Amino acid sequence: MNRANATDQSSIEAARTAQATQDKLAVQNDIEDVRRLMGSKWGRRFVWRLLSKAGVYRPTFNVNAMTMAYHEGYRKYGTELLEQIHLHALEQHDLMVKENTGDR
């Protein structure tokens, strides 16, 4: 939105609608990306490595608070990815765990 239209209600509403449409498309793309990634064996293997490096499946406790905070930062991104997987590809999550833990 430019300054000339800052008080024009129709321009403001049009900009909001356009932004809402872009946001909805971005969410749909993210969902499809997670489903495609988890839908392939190589994708599940890649996600498993990311989640493992992020420390999602291990405690982050450390007597040094700064070290623990550092590990929690990694873990935060891992848990966000895990949340998306649980919401949009739960069956593939279970398969990923079986494939990577030897629980066949």
N, C-alpha and C positions, 0 to 999 in steps of 0.2 A: 504494500500500500504506500503510495507516495504522499508527500505533505499536502499537495493541492486537494486531495480527497479525504483528508483526515476527519472532516466533519460531515462528509456526505454519507448518510446512513445506508443508502443502497450500495455504495462502494464497500463500506465496512462489512455489510452483510454478505456481499458477493465474495469478499476475501475470506470471511469465516467459513462460508460454504465450500470454497475451493480448498481451504486448509483441512477441513473435516474430511473431504473426499480423499485428499492425499494421505491423511493419517489412516483412514480406513483401508486404503490400498496397501500401505506399508505394513499394517498388521496382517492383512491377508497374505502378503508376500512372505512375511516371517513365518506364519503358520505353515505355508506350503514348503518353505525351505526346510523346516524342522521335519516335516513328514517325508520329504524326499531324502534327506540325509539319513534319517533313521530307517528308511525303506530299503537301504542297501547294506550289504555286509561290510563293505569298506567304510561306509558312512558311520555305522555303529562302532566299528573299530576306532575310527578317528575321534568320535565323541567320547568313547571310553577313555582314550588317552587324555583328552582335554579335561574330563571330569577327574581323572586320577591325578593329573598335574595340579589341578585346582584344589585338591585335598578334600573333595566332597565326601569321600568314604573313609576318612580318618580324622581323628581329633586334631585340633590346632593348638591345644594347650602348650604353653611354654612358660617357664619361670621368668623369662625375659619378656616384659610387656611389649616391647617394640617388635620383637620377633613374632610374637603371637599376633599382633596387629597386622604385620606384613602378611602372614599366612591367612589371616581372616580376609584380607583384601582379595587374595586369589580365590578364596573359597566363595566369596560373594558372587563372583561372576559364574563360578561353577554351579552354584545353587540356582541362579537365574536361568541358566541353560537347562538344568534338571527340571525346574518348574515348567518350562515350555515343553519339554519332552513328556512330562507327566500329563500335561493338559492336552497335548495333540498327538502323542504317539506312545501311549502307555504300553500297549502290547509289545511294541518294538523295544521298549526299555527292558522289559522282562527278558526278551530274547537276547538283547545286548549283554545283560548280566550273565546269562547262561553261557553265551559264546566266550566270554572273557574270564570266567572264573572256573572253567572246567566242569561246571555243573550241567552235564548234558543228559 
